[in-house]
Amino acid sequence: MDAKRKVILITDGDEYAKRVVELVAKEIGGRCISMSYGNPSVHSGAELVRMIKKTPYDPVLVMFDDSGIVGEGAGETAMRYVALDEGIEVLGIIAVASRTRHAEWTRVDVSIDREGNLTPQGVDKNGTAEFELGRITGDTVYCIDDLHAPLVVGIGDIGKMASRDDYRKGAPITRLAVELILERSGYREFGKREQDEDL
């Protein structure tokens, strides 16, 4: 039986997010499912799983976006399908804050503010720490608690955050979130061991 594909789920899918996620995937030696981009998401979970399984190597970064739809929209339905597929191992979720009109929120294990600091507090769309501990408000976060991911990292709006996460600056906040998930999951160490064994 083939090994499970190692995937990071990201709850943003607009043009800014696409540029950033493609850049970060390339820099970490992973893959981005560029076709998962969309505001809102346009591909079903089944379609995304097929795309993930066709990628040549891990980790695979996948975007999901509900574009403010109340409750579980298309992005979250697709995200749930991907997360629960038996051939997928979710290393973690990057939960993106938004200025949603509806108070949808999720628990996060840690957040990263726009200065690149780890904080137990939630952050807002601009990447500024909020008062509440361990939760953020967003528009594609409704089902995250149900997925029981090993690590959920909260960040502000990908590619923005007062230009702190601009892709032309290397998208340092999103990259840090991805690296944190890889580190905490043990994926980086696992990949290093595989390389050592091949030598």
N, C-alpha and C positions, 0 to 999 in steps of 0.2 A: 504493500500500500504506500502511495506517495506521502511524503511529509506534508503537514499542513502549511499553507501559505501564511507568512507573517505579515500582518496588516495593521496600519494605523488609520483610524477613522478621524475625519476632520469635518466639523460642522459649519462649513462655509464653502460656497461654490461660485462666487462671482468672479469677474475678470481679474480683480486684484488678487484674489485667493489663487486662481489658476497660475498666474505668473509666479507667485511666491512658492506654491507647492511644487511646481515643476523645477524651480531653481533649487529648493532645499533637497528634493529627491535626488537630483543630479549630484549635489555636493556631498551627500552622505553615501552615495553609491547604491541608492535604491531606485525605485520606479514610481512614477506618478501615473495614475489612470486619468489622463487629461480629458478623456471623454466623460468623466464623472462631473466635470464642470457644468454649471447651469444654475440659474437663479429664477425660478426653482429648478430642482433636479429634474431631468427628463428621462433618465434611464432607470429601469426597474432593478430590483435587487438581483434577480436572476441574471440579467444582462451583465451587471457589474461583476458578479461572481465568475462568469465565463471570461470576462476581460482579465480579472485578477489571475485566474488560473493559467492564462496564456502568457503572462509576463515571464521573462526568462529568469528573474531572480528577485529576492526579497531585500529589504522590506518594501512593501507596496503601500503608497499613500493614496487614499481615496477620499474624495470630497462629497459632501451631502448638503443640500440647502432647501429649506422650506419657504423662503421668501416671506416670512411672517404669517404663514397660514396657521390658524388656531388648531391646537391639538396635534395629532400625528398626521403630518402632511406627507407628500410624495418622498421628500428627502429622508424623513425619519422611517417611513415604511421600508425604503430601500436599505437604509442603514441597519435596521433590525434584521432584515433578511440576510444581509452579508454577515453580520456578527454571529448569527445562529447557524450558518452553514457549517457542516461537519468538516469541510476541507479548509476552513479558515481559522487561524489563531489570531485573535485581536490582542496586539501588544499593549494598546492603550488608545484613548480617545482625546483629541484636542477639542475642547468645548469652547466655542467662540461666543463672546458676549455681543449683544446687540441692543439697540434702543427700541426694543419691541413694544408694540402698543398693548400687547397682552402679556401678563405676568407669568410666563413660562420660565421655569428655573430648573436647575439640576445641581446635585451635589458634586463638588470637585475635591480631589485629594490635595491639590496644591494649585496655586495660580502663579502666573508670571506677569509682573506689571511692565509698563512700557519702558522702564529703565533696565529691565532684565533681572529684577530682583524676584526671588521666590518668596511667596507670602501665603499664609494660611487663609487669608481673606479672599473674597471674590474680587473680580475686577470688572470695570464697566467697558463699554465699547471703545473708549479712548485708552484703555489699558491702565486706568487709575484705580488703585485699591479702594474697595468699598468697606463699609462697616461690618457687614455680615461675614461670618466665618464659614468657609467651606461650601459656598454656593454662588452661582452666577445666573443671570437672566439672559436668555437668548431666544432665537426663533427656531432653532433646530435642535433643541435639547430635551424635548418632552419625554422621550423614551430612554434616555441615557441610563437613568437609575436602574431600569429593568435589565440592562445588558450585562451588568456585573463585570465590567472591564477591570483588569488588574490595576490600571492607573488612569485617572481622568485629570487632565491638566486644563485649567481655565486660562484663556488669554483674551485680549481685546480684539478688535476687528483686524483680521489678517491683511497685511500689506499697508496698513494705515497707522493708527495709534499716533496721531500728530507727526506722521512721517518717520517715526522711530523704526517701523517695520517695513519700510519701503524696499521693494525687491532690488532697486538700484543700489541700496546700501547693504545688500546681502540678506535682507529679511531676518535680522538677528533674533527677534523674539520668537518667531515661528520655528526657526532652526533650533533654538534652545529648547523649545517644547518637544520637538521631535527627538533631539538628543537625550533629553531627560527620560522620555519613554523607553528609548533603546537601552539606556543605561540601567534603569530600574528593572526592566524586563529580563536583563541578562543577555539580550540578543547580541550586543556588541562583543561580549566575552565569548559567547558561543561561536560567533563568526570568526573570531581570532583563533579559537581552538581548532576549528575546521581547517583554517589556512595552515596552522602549524602542523596538523596531521598530514596535510598534502605535501609538505616539504620533505 
